[in-house]
Amino acid sequence: MSRSRQSKSQRRIEPSGAGRIAFRPGNKHPLDVQFKAAREAKEQLEEQLVLFTQELQALASLQDLAARIAAEDEAMRGFLAVRYEDYFHQDHIESTFLWLRRRRVTARLQAARAALSLARDLLAPDTFVDEIQDMLREQPARDVEVDQVQITGHAKAARDQLASYDARLQEIRAAITRGNGWIESFYVHKSGFRPEVIKLAYALYWEHEKGIPVPPDVLQAVHPEIAECLRKRTAIPLGLKEEATTETSYGPYFKYRWREGSSPIYTISLGRLSERPEGMLPFRPYIRFSRD
């Protein structure tokens, strides 16, 4: 027999062996180890009672939990309002982050309620003593055949409760993390009119509206044929597109993204109003290209 097999079958209480019939109270017996076991069990019980009482007293500070959660919620609303004041999607960002935070708090409260419910069940009056007494009253002590299931049934029930709580806790933990997101950065690459073309378009607009002459340097900065098209409000030849436009990269911009379980990825742009790309005109000048 292997050593591991022997260690698994090692007895805590040795068999009584010879002399069982001659045993009288006070004589030495292998069951004497139960005296020490009972004392140690009492010490462990008292230790756990002290620790449990300390934990229970710590729960007293949670009496104002609703007020604390409300204050945290209001503090987050204030932070989001200031932090994202200059953002296009301020309202969407605020409502999304508040939604995520409130879902997390709700899931944590569910976990706490489940734990308290489990504690209430585990700390209900133990019927073990009554069950033992009822079982022993059914017949004379000399005829009693102890049913191990009857004695240890309460332990199995506790284990079942713990297993059920663990399964529920896994669901709650998933609810807490579900919807947590991340921030991604990106750049926007746009083809637009060159700054000098935009500047000339402005100058020609004010020349037409207010009679303000176009500064010579503004006019000379643009290809003559393009300048003439802008002045006459005709289409710029397609062959001059490279002279009139440029590729500009804007960014970095940011977006908040999240997934709810196996759902698609949702996105909120974190673009700022103050970072809107330049070149937006207060009027609609006649700037376009011909088709050939």
Secondary structure as UniProt FT lines:
FT   HELIX           3..8
FT   TURN            18..19
FT   TURN            21..22
FT   TURN            25..26
FT   HELIX           30..32
FT   HELIX           33..58
FT   HELIX           59..64
FT   HELIX           65..83
FT   TURN            84..86
FT   TURN            88..89
FT   HELIX           90..122
FT   HELIX           128..137
FT   HELIX           141..143
FT   HELIX           148..177
FT   TURN            178..179
FT   STRAND          181..193
FT   HELIX           195..210
FT   HELIX           216..220
FT   HELIX           224..232
FT   HELIX           238..240
FT   HELIX           241..244
FT   STRAND          245..259
FT   TURN            261..262
FT   STRAND          265..269
FT   HELIX           273..275
//
